[in-house]
Amino acid sequence: MDLGADQAPALPEATEGTRPGGLRVAGAAALLGLLLVVGLLAAAPGMGNGWFWDDLHMVREYSAAELAGTWHGAYDPDRIETAGLRPLQTLSDHVKAVLFGETAWPSRVLAVVCYALGFWLFALAFRRIGVPLLVSVAAGLLTITAKYAAYTVTWVSDSYHAQQFLAIAVMFFAAIEAGRVRGRRRSLLLAAAVAAFAVALLLKESVVEFVPALIVAPLVIDAFATRSRNELRALGRRCLADRGLWVYAGSLVALSIGDVIARRLFVPSAYTRPGLDAPRAVFRQLRQVTHFAGVDRPVFWVGVAVVVIAGVVIVRRTRQGVDEARTQLLAMVALLALLASSLVTATFYARSDLTTMPQFFYACVLVFAVWSLATAIPAAPGPRRSSPSQRCAASGRWWCRPGPAPTSSGRWGPGRCTRSRSTTT
């Protein structure tokens, strides 16, 4: 019995170690726990520190009038900090003061939890589009132990960046999931993605530059399912005819434009223009993004990325061991997010905000390229032996495999997986 053209394919048969429940849920929870534990260990030296600089006047209980005023004025009632329309940032400081008082370490633990949840959600979303959980979690571990993540955690009034990172992760995950389903569930997921973007925007306006990448996110599923130029054209036609996608994209653009107008009206001093310092700001941001394992050498890390990615391209052309869609993911998601975060932010805001996010995507570039190269290089001559990464990929273990890829169907994003249950009777 054949499935109809408009009917979504059935999920594959559950096999031992890869069934939807049990090991997969427990394993995903274990990876989240690993991110939490490593993050707490990395932040442990600064957990007992006292208040620092902005903490002394920002993290406090605000009156109702002060909180209301942040929606049509500066987020800092004392007018000490850089001007900006960030009402949720002030609300976050107020909630931390109410819950934890003058004790700083619970706020730092909360920041680590936000980072760990954000890395975990990005890992789950990336798995939907072909990246093994092991790769994304390894990139998350690199980032959560980096210099600037620890800096954000220790400086309590600056830890709203961790909350903003989590909001963007929620949005990305919801957008990717919306690309795999249809009907009411897809509408709810797109609405959740827009709401998460609004939260991130009201925490700090510099998230606006992620709009292009986040609009494209739901299309990634179908893009990886296509194999020919004609299918890509058909995908474009389906996207143009999809009202839900237009509402989603229009909502993001409207929120961004509305935020710019509101800042210009209520907080004119927060409006900034690109300056002559932009080239130096770009280099400074790139240097922060490429700071891993205590090595503050951007030329070294950029060189590593270029060499490894070149190796992936060469191996992919000479062997069939590297999946083309995964190589496309490397360029489409990680590099796009890196460029949008580091270059646009530095150019238009001339600040080092959101360093953790582009740093995570850059770590994904490195780890994913190394993984792809290691799983594609043939074993050395002699007794037939495979590398650990090849054995891991061939074993079918859930942490080594990419998630189920979608099908290329007649509608935008209805597919669930590429394989279907046998229908013989």
Secondary structure, 3 states (H helix, E strand, C coil): CCCCCCCCCCCCCCCCCCCCCCHHHHHHHHHHHHHHHHHHHHHHHHHCCCCCCCHHHHCCCCCHHHHHHCCCCCCCCCCCCCCCCCHHHHHHHHHHHHHHCCCCHHHHHHHHHHHHHHHHHHHHHHHHCCCCHHHHHHHHHHHHCCHHHHHHHHCHHHCHHHHHHHHHHHHHHHHHHHCCCCCHHHHHHHHHHHHHHHHHHHHCHHHHHHHHHHHHHHHHHHHHHCCCHHHHHHHHHHHHCCHHHHHHHHHHHHHHHHHHHHHHHHCHHHCCCCCCCHHHHHHHHHHHHCCECCECCHHHHHHHHHHHHHHHHHHHHHCCCCCHHHHHHHHHHHHHHHHHHHHHHHHHHCCCCCCHHHHHHHHHHHHHHHHHHHHHCCCCCCCCCCCHHHHHHHHCCCCCCCCCCCCCCCCCCCCCCCCCCCCCC
